[in-house]
Amino acid sequence: MSTQEPPTEFFWNVAKPFLKARTVKKATMMGFPCLRVQGEFFASCDHRNGDLIAKLPRDRVSALIESGQGHPFSPAGRVFREWVLVSDRSEKTWESLMTEAKAFVLSQRK
């Protein structure tokens, strides 16, 4: 029996405070577990390796990729320009990016 945690466990641990808000719900997006706020996706996790996937403004995504902190999110070869993939398992970084992503998605609803 393996004691290794599932790839998504780190994501769900960081997501716990977000799920306390009534407007944030668990969902799936293209088979990936994710968080939605007021019906819009803002953060997800690659169920195969546990990497964070966050929805951010294009310029922020580009900056994260250029700095080496992020990677393009390109399932099936198509790059999603407002989504970034982050491999580093830093609770502080993920919480910050998820907070940014939630604010970005909410700002788009106006």
Backbone as CSV, one residue per row, in Angstrom:
resi,resn,N_x,N_y,N_z,CA_x,CA_y,CA_z,C_x,C_y,C_z
1,MET,0.843,-1.186,0.000,0.000,0.000,0.000,0.882,1.242,0.000
2,SER,0.599,2.182,-0.911,1.403,3.393,-1.062,0.952,4.467,-0.071
3,THR,1.931,5.177,0.479,1.612,6.280,1.383,1.731,7.624,0.667
4,GLN,2.000,7.582,-0.629,2.124,8.805,-1.407,0.769,9.489,-1.547
5,GLU,0.749,10.816,-1.337,-0.514,11.547,-1.440,-0.933,11.682,-2.900
6,PRO,-2.228,11.790,-3.149,-2.707,11.978,-4.523,-2.171,13.300,-5.085
7,PRO,-1.960,13.393,-6.405,-1.406,14.609,-7.000,-2.198,15.879,-6.674
8,THR,-3.499,15.752,-6.476,-4.339,16.940,-6.256,-4.418,17.376,-4.785
9,GLU,-3.843,16.613,-3.878,-3.999,16.909,-2.449,-3.466,18.288,-2.062
10,PHE,-2.300,18.676,-2.592,-1.732,19.985,-2.261,-2.681,21.096,-2.721
11,PHE,-3.232,20.958,-3.924,-4.186,21.945,-4.446,-5.381,22.095,-3.505
12,TRP,-5.984,20.983,-3.116,-7.172,21.056,-2.259,-6.832,21.604,-0.876
13,ASN,-5.638,21.341,-0.378,-5.237,21.924,0.910,-5.135,23.442,0.816
14,VAL,-4.544,23.946,-0.268,-4.438,25.395,-0.452,-5.817,25.999,-0.719
15,ALA,-6.700,25.241,-1.341,-8.034,25.730,-1.700,-8.996,25.838,-0.518
16,LYS,-8.693,25.176,0.590,-9.631,25.147,1.725,-10.149,26.521,2.138
17,PRO,-9.289,27.528,2.327,-9.819,28.841,2.729,-10.745,29.457,1.670
18,PHE,-10.483,29.206,0.402,-11.326,29.742,-0.667,-12.723,29.118,-0.628
19,LEU,-12.770,27.838,-0.276,-14.048,27.123,-0.253,-14.948,27.533,0.914
20,LYS,-14.410,28.310,1.835,-15.238,28.820,2.931,-16.198,29.898,2.449
21,ALA,-15.890,30.542,1.338,-16.774,31.552,0.751,-17.931,30.848,0.047
22,ARG,-19.135,31.304,0.283,-20.306,30.674,-0.336,-20.302,30.781,-1.854
23,THR,-19.592,31.769,-2.393,-19.574,31.970,-3.844,-18.563,31.085,-4.554
24,VAL,-17.695,30.386,-3.816,-16.669,29.514,-4.410,-17.123,28.064,-4.275
25,LYS,-17.034,27.352,-5.397,-17.475,25.956,-5.441,-16.434,25.084,-6.127
26,LYS,-16.442,23.809,-5.783,-15.632,22.807,-6.488,-16.351,22.459,-7.791
27,ALA,-15.556,22.190,-8.828,-16.122,21.783,-10.115,-15.042,21.055,-10.901
28,THR,-15.322,20.762,-12.169,-14.310,20.221,-13.065,-14.329,21.033,-14.356
29,MET,-13.157,21.150,-14.970,-12.987,21.870,-16.217,-12.110,21.001,-17.106
30,MET,-12.643,20.514,-18.209,-11.908,19.624,-19.124,-11.318,18.430,-18.375
31,GLY,-12.009,17.950,-17.354,-11.546,16.807,-16.578,-10.606,17.154,-15.445
32,PHE,-10.246,18.441,-15.323,-9.362,18.889,-14.249,-10.205,19.382,-13.071
33,PRO,-9.845,19.029,-11.833,-10.559,19.589,-10.683,-10.294,21.091,-10.630
34,CYS,-11.306,21.858,-10.255,-11.103,23.302,-10.253,-11.996,23.992,-9.234
35,LEU,-11.764,25.296,-9.129,-12.575,26.178,-8.296,-13.285,27.167,-9.207
36,ARG,-14.538,27.445,-8.855,-15.336,28.433,-9.576,-15.803,29.479,-8.582
37,VAL,-15.883,30.707,-9.049,-16.463,31.772,-8.242,-17.577,32.389,-9.073
38,GLN,-18.751,32.456,-8.497,-19.932,32.961,-9.197,-20.048,32.348,-10.593
39,GLY,-19.765,31.051,-10.673,-19.926,30.304,-11.910,-18.746,30.346,-12.868
40,GLU,-17.708,31.111,-12.564,-16.560,31.246,-13.458,-15.346,30.499,-12.899
41,PHE,-14.633,29.785,-13.753,-13.418,29.078,-13.342,-12.312,30.079,-13.032
42,PHE,-11.562,29.845,-11.928,-10.428,30.729,-11.649,-9.155,29.977,-11.268
43,ALA,-9.260,28.776,-10.787,-8.068,27.992,-10.446,-8.377,26.519,-10.661
44,SER,-7.347,25.813,-11.104,-7.500,24.399,-11.379,-6.206,23.684,-11.028
45,CYS,-6.244,22.389,-11.206,-5.094,21.558,-10.865,-4.997,20.435,-11.885
46,ASP,-3.792,20.208,-12.362,-3.582,19.085,-13.268,-3.658,17.802,-12.445
47,HIS,-4.689,17.024,-12.670,-4.933,15.820,-11.865,-3.842,14.771,-12.029
48,ARG,-3.005,14.893,-13.066,-1.942,13.909,-13.306,-0.694,14.180,-12.470
49,ASN,-0.373,15.474,-12.267,0.868,15.807,-11.549,0.679,16.810,-10.417
50,GLY,-0.528,17.374,-10.285,-0.815,18.285,-9.184,-0.439,19.735,-9.406
51,ASP,0.036,20.103,-10.607,0.418,21.487,-10.859,-0.789,22.420,-10.813
52,LEU,-0.548,23.629,-10.325,-1.581,24.666,-10.276,-1.801,25.237,-11.664
53,ILE,-3.054,25.520,-11.981,-3.427,26.199,-13.217,-4.309,27.372,-12.785
54,ALA,-3.868,28.600,-13.083,-4.593,29.785,-12.620,-4.931,30.702,-13.786
55,LYS,-6.127,31.303,-13.723,-6.564,32.247,-14.754,-6.169,33.654,-14.327
56,LEU,-5.339,34.289,-15.171,-4.810,35.617,-14.874,-4.789,36.441,-16.153
57,PRO,-4.631,37.758,-16.035,-4.514,38.579,-17.249,-3.328,38.121,-18.105
58,ARG,-3.463,38.271,-19.409,-2.423,37.804,-20.338,-1.042,38.339,-19.994
59,ASP,-0.952,39.635,-19.643,0.359,40.204,-19.345,0.962,39.586,-18.089
60,ARG,0.138,39.251,-17.121,0.618,38.598,-15.899,1.085,37.178,-16.218
61,VAL,0.341,36.468,-17.046,0.732,35.120,-17.467,2.082,35.182,-18.182
62,SER,2.231,36.120,-19.104,3.491,36.275,-19.832,4.649,36.563,-18.889
63,ALA,4.426,37.443,-17.908,5.479,37.784,-16.944,5.891,36.570,-16.120
64,LEU,4.935,35.769,-15.678,5.248,34.570,-14.900,6.044,33.568,-15.734
65,ILE,5.679,33.439,-17.009,6.394,32.516,-17.895,7.808,33.033,-18.153
66,GLU,7.921,34.315,-18.443,9.241,34.906,-18.721,10.179,34.814,-17.512
67,SER,9.623,34.917,-16.310,10.452,34.851,-15.102,10.828,33.415,-14.728
68,GLY,10.183,32.445,-15.381,10.449,31.050,-15.075,9.572,30.498,-13.957
69,GLN,8.708,31.325,-13.402,7.808,30.872,-12.332,6.635,30.060,-12.867
70,GLY,6.299,30.284,-14.129,5.154,29.610,-14.716,5.477,29.034,-16.075
71,HIS,4.528,28.264,-16.580,4.641,27.636,-17.888,3.323,27.831,-18.620
72,PRO,3.357,27.830,-19.949,2.093,27.938,-20.679,1.180,26.756,-20.355
73,PHE,-0.102,27.015,-20.271,-1.084,25.944,-20.101,-1.591,25.628,-21.497
74,SER,-1.255,24.435,-21.973,-1.614,24.083,-23.346,-2.098,22.642,-23.453
75,PRO,-3.289,22.374,-22.922,-3.816,21.014,-23.061,-4.087,20.715,-24.536
76,ALA,-3.725,19.557,-24.956,-3.929,19.113,-26.347,-3.258,20.047,-27.351
77,GLY,-2.201,20.764,-26.926,-1.434,21.602,-27.834,-1.941,23.011,-28.044
78,ARG,-3.094,23.348,-27.538,-3.649,24.703,-27.697,-3.299,25.532,-26.468
79,VAL,-2.583,26.648,-26.658,-2.177,27.503,-25.546,-3.347,28.385,-25.121
80,PHE,-3.637,28.361,-23.827,-4.658,29.232,-23.238,-3.919,30.443,-22.675
81,ARG,-4.031,31.579,-23.326,-3.222,32.754,-23.001,-3.543,33.389,-21.654
82,GLU,-4.705,33.135,-21.112,-5.057,33.696,-19.801,-4.937,32.666,-18.689
83,TRP,-4.220,31.587,-18.936,-4.019,30.543,-17.938,-2.531,30.243,-17.830
84,VAL,-2.052,30.068,-16.610,-0.646,29.740,-16.377,-0.564,28.480,-15.528
85,LEU,0.458,27.689,-15.794,0.692,26.452,-15.051,1.899,26.671,-14.136
86,VAL,1.740,26.351,-12.854,2.807,26.557,-11.871,3.111,25.227,-11.187
87,SER,4.369,24.791,-11.303,4.778,23.507,-10.747,5.258,23.598,-9.309
88,ASP,5.900,24.709,-8.965,6.493,24.879,-7.638,5.431,24.721,-6.548
89,ARG,5.686,23.850,-5.577,4.727,23.600,-4.497,4.979,24.550,-3.329
90,SER,4.619,25.809,-3.515,4.727,26.816,-2.473,3.323,27.258,-2.088
91,GLU,2.935,26.961,-0.854,1.597,27.324,-0.404,1.369,28.828,-0.529
92,LYS,2.370,29.610,-0.151,2.253,31.068,-0.208,2.055,31.541,-1.654
93,THR,2.848,31.006,-2.570,2.734,31.389,-3.982,1.381,30.984,-4.544
94,TRP,0.963,29.753,-4.275,-0.306,29.284,-4.812,-1.471,30.090,-4.250
95,GLU,-1.449,30.351,-2.960,-2.523,31.132,-2.351,-2.593,32.520,-2.985
96,SER,-1.439,33.127,-3.207,-1.382,34.451,-3.827,-1.912,34.420,-5.257
97,LEU,-1.487,33.440,-6.034,-1.950,33.334,-7.415,-3.445,33.020,-7.491
98,MET,-3.928,32.185,-6.593,-5.350,31.861,-6.575,-6.177,33.086,-6.182
99,THR,-5.661,33.883,-5.273,-6.335,35.125,-4.880,-6.379,36.087,-6.067
100,GLU,-5.251,36.226,-6.764,-5.193,37.060,-7.968,-6.180,36.567,-9.018
101,ALA,-6.205,35.260,-9.216,-7.072,34.670,-10.232,-8.547,34.920,-9.904
102,LYS,-8.896,34.752,-8.658,-10.286,34.992,-8.245,-10.666,36.449,-8.496
103,ALA,-9.797,37.374,-8.118,-10.066,38.801,-8.333,-10.168,39.123,-9.826
104,PHE,-9.287,38.524,-10.627,-9.315,38.762,-12.069,-10.635,38.296,-12.675
105,VAL,-11.051,37.099,-12.336,-12.297,36.555,-12.888,-13.489,37.424,-12.478
106,LEU,-13.512,37.837,-11.210,-14.613,38.687,-10.751,-14.604,40.045,-11.454
107,SER,-13.420,40.576,-11.759,-13.337,41.872,-12.429,-13.844,41.788,-13.869
108,GLN,-13.793,40.611,-14.468,-14.255,40.406,-15.838,-15.785,40.334,-15.939
109,ARG,-16.456,40.149,-14.822,-17.916,39.987,-14.807,-18.638,41.314,-14.860
110,LYS,-17.936,42.413,-14.717,-18.589,43.735,-14.673,-19.043,44.184,-16.037
